């Protein structure tokens, strides 16, 4: 994968000050998009819990009758959920681009972030594209059902594996981000552990056990809460200095 080009701050005088100001502005923008990502998830989860709409049911094979019944029962809710999810996609892709840009500019020579950063960005963009395709495929199925059309098992099978690939690519991106982080400050160590040792296995288990009574749904909600927690961490954790001392960058 081709490397991304990032500007590094100048080292002296007014140029250095201007570089720091630009870096601080970029960090603030990243935090804003991370917070917006978390808020979009809060909105989607709140809408789901308030209305009984569980879009995860459209991410695994069930019965055509169940899908049709769910579409018709939650048609308007699903439209609003699509609005929030489309905004969420834009926010999390932008967060990833800005975060990797900042980390690669700050990373010491030889840090893993230089090699892994472009892969994280590439995976985030791929996940965003698959997410948008999923949103509007599901929306088009809603429109078809409203016109009296049926849903085939082939459609459900393709929807399941594409949704699963989307989620797994996202969890791989989280894992690579964790591997690439080098900070020694304990909040970031915990964040790394969560990205590598928690988000990935919980996400994989949620996909493998999707559709299982109780367990599958519980893991699915936990997966979403984990993602929301990750964006809240990015919006609030102080970014350590390049040497990982824990001082705010």
C-alpha positions in Angstrom: 0.0 0.0 0.0 1.3 3.4 -0.9 2.5 5.6 1.9 0.6 8.8 2.8 2.5 12.1 2.8 2.3 14.3 5.9 3.9 17.6 6.6 6.2 17.7 9.6 6.4 20.8 11.8 9.3 23.2 11.2 12.0 23.2 13.9 12.7 26.8 14.5 11.4 30.3 15.3 8.1 31.5 13.9 7.9 28.4 11.6 8.0 26.1 14.6 5.3 28.1 16.3 3.2 28.1 13.2 3.7 24.3 12.9 2.6 23.8 16.5 -0.5 25.9 16.0 -1.4 23.9 12.9 -0.8 20.7 14.8 -2.9 21.8 17.7 -5.7 22.8 15.3 -5.5 19.4 13.7 -5.7 17.7 17.0 -8.7 19.7 18.1 -10.4 18.9 14.8 -9.7 15.2 15.3 -11.1 15.3 18.8 -14.2 17.1 17.5 -14.8 14.4 14.9 -14.2 11.6 17.4 -16.7 13.2 19.8 -19.2 13.5 16.9 -18.6 9.8 16.0 -19.5 8.9 19.6 -22.5 11.1 19.6 -23.8 9.5 16.4 -23.5 6.1 18.0 -25.3 7.4 21.1 -28.1 8.7 18.9 -28.3 5.4 17.0 -28.3 3.3 20.1 -30.9 5.5 21.8 -33.2 5.3 18.7 -32.8 1.5 18.6 -33.5 1.0 22.3 -36.5 3.4 22.3 -38.1 1.9 19.2 -37.1 -1.7 19.4 -35.3 -1.5 16.0 -32.3 -3.7 15.9 -30.4 -3.2 12.6 -28.1 -6.1 13.6 -31.0 -8.4 12.7 -30.4 -7.2 9.1 -26.7 -8.3 9.3 -27.4 -12.0 9.5 -29.6 -14.5 7.8 -33.0 -15.0 9.3 -36.3 -15.7 7.5 -37.7 -13.5 4.7 -40.9 -13.1 6.7 -39.0 -11.8 9.8 -37.1 -9.2 7.6 -40.3 -8.0 5.9 -42.1 -7.7 9.3 -39.2 -5.8 10.8 -38.9 -3.4 7.8 -42.6 -2.6 7.8 -42.7 -2.2 11.6 -39.7 0.2 11.7 -39.8 1.9 8.3 -39.5 5.5 9.5 -37.1 4.6 12.3 -34.8 2.9 9.8 -34.8 6.0 7.6 -33.6 8.2 10.5 -31.1 5.6 11.6 -29.6 5.7 8.1 -29.2 9.5 8.4 -27.3 9.1 11.6 -25.2 6.2 10.3 -24.2 8.1 7.1 -23.0 11.0 9.2 -21.2 8.5 11.5 -19.3 7.1 8.5 -18.1 10.6 7.5 -17.1 11.3 11.1 -15.1 8.1 11.8 -13.3 8.1 8.5 -12.3 11.8 9.1 -11.2 11.0 12.7 -9.0 8.2 11.4 -7.3 10.3 8.7 -6.6 13.2 11.2 -5.4 10.8 14.0 -3.0 8.9 11.7 -1.7 12.2 10.3 -1.0 13.5 13.7 0.6 10.3 15.0 2.9 9.8 12.0 4.0 13.4 12.3 4.8 12.9 16.0 6.1 9.4 15.9 9.9 8.9 16.5 12.0 7.4 13.8 11.4 3.6 13.5 8.0 3.7 15.2 5.6 1.1 13.9 3.0 3.8 13.2 5.0 4.9 10.1 4.5 1.5 8.5 1.0 0.7 9.9 -0.6 4.1 9.7 -1.4 3.9 5.9 -2.9 0.5 6.4 -5.1 1.8 9.2 -6.3 4.6 6.9 -6.9 2.2 4.0 -8.9 -0.1 6.2 -11.0 2.8 7.6 -11.8 4.0 4.1 -12.7 0.4 3.0 -15.0 0.1 6.1 -16.6 3.4 5.4 -17.4 2.4 1.8 -18.8 -1.0 2.9 -20.8 0.8 5.6 -22.4 3.2 3.1 -23.2 0.4 0.8 -24.8 -1.5 3.6 -26.9 1.5 4.7 -28.3 2.1 1.3 -28.7 -1.6 0.4 -30.8 -2.0 3.5 -32.7 1.2 2.6 -33.4 -0.1 -0.9 -34.7 -3.4 0.6 -37.1 -1.4 2.7 -38.3 0.4 -0.4 -38.8 -2.9 -2.2 -40.7 -4.4 0.8 -42.9 -1.3 0.9 -43.8 -2.0 -2.8 -44.8 -5.5 -1.9 -41.6 -7.2 -3.1 -40.2 -10.3 -1.2 -36.7 -10.8 0.1 -34.7 -13.9 -1.0 -32.3 -16.0 1.0 -29.6 -15.1 -1.4 -30.0 -11.5 -0.6 -29.8 -12.2 3.1 -26.7 -14.3 2.7 -24.9 -11.7 0.7 -25.9 -9.0 3.2 -24.5 -11.1 6.1 -21.1 -11.8 4.7 -20.6 -8.2 3.4 -21.6 -6.8 6.8 -19.3 -9.3 8.6 -16.4 -8.4 6.4 -17.1 -4.7 7.1 -17.0 -5.2 10.9 -13.9 -7.5 10.8 -11.9 -5.0 8.7 -12.9 -2.4 11.3 -11.6 -4.5 14.1 -8.4 -5.3 12.3 -7.9 -1.5 11.8 -8.4 -1.0 15.6 -5.9 -3.8 16.3 -3.3 -2.3 13.9 -3.8 1.1 15.6 -3.1 -0.5 18.9 0.0 -2.2 17.7 1.2 1.1 16.1 0.8 3.2 19.3 4.1 3.6 21.2 3.0 5.9 24.2 4.0 4.7 27.7 1.4 6.7 29.6 -0.9 4.3 31.4 -4.2 5.6 29.9 -2.8 4.9 26.4 -1.5 1.5 27.5 -5.0 0.6 28.6 -6.3 2.0 25.3 -3.8 -0.2 23.4 -4.9 -3.3 25.4 -8.5 -2.6 24.6 -7.9 -2.2 20.9 -5.8 -5.4 20.6 -7.1 -7.7 23.4 -10.7 -6.7 23.8 -12.2 -5.0 20.8 -11.0 -7.6 18.3 -12.0 -10.8 20.2 -15.4 -9.4 21.3 -16.1 -8.2 17.7 -15.1 -11.6 16.2 -17.3 -13.4 18.8 -20.2 -11.1 18.1 -20.1 -12.0 14.4 -19.6 -15.7 14.9 -22.4 -16.0 17.4 -24.8 -13.6 15.7 -28.3 -14.9 15.7 -27.7 -17.0 18.8 -30.4 -16.5 21.4 -29.4 -13.9 24.1 -25.6 -14.3 23.6 -25.5 -13.1 20.0 -27.6 -9.9 20.7 -25.7 -9.2 23.9 -22.3 -9.4 22.2 -23.6 -7.3 19.3 -24.6 -4.5 21.7 -21.3 -4.8 23.6 -19.5 -4.5 20.3 -21.2 -1.2 19.5 -20.6 0.1 23.1 -16.9 -0.8 22.7 -16.7 1.3 19.5 -18.4 4.2 21.2 -16.0 4.0 24.1 -13.0 4.0 21.7 -14.2 7.3 20.1 -14.9 8.9 23.5 -11.3 7.9 24.5 -9.9 9.6 21.4 -12.0 12.7 22.1 -10.8 13.1 25.7 -7.4 11.4 26.3 -4.5 13.9 26.4 -2.1 13.1 23.6 1.4 12.4 25.1 4.6 13.8 23.8 6.6 11.8 21.3 8.6 10.2 24.1 5.4 8.9 25.7 5.9 10.8 28.9 2.2 11.5 29.3 2.6 15.3 29.0 -0.1 16.8 26.8 1.3 17.3 23.3 
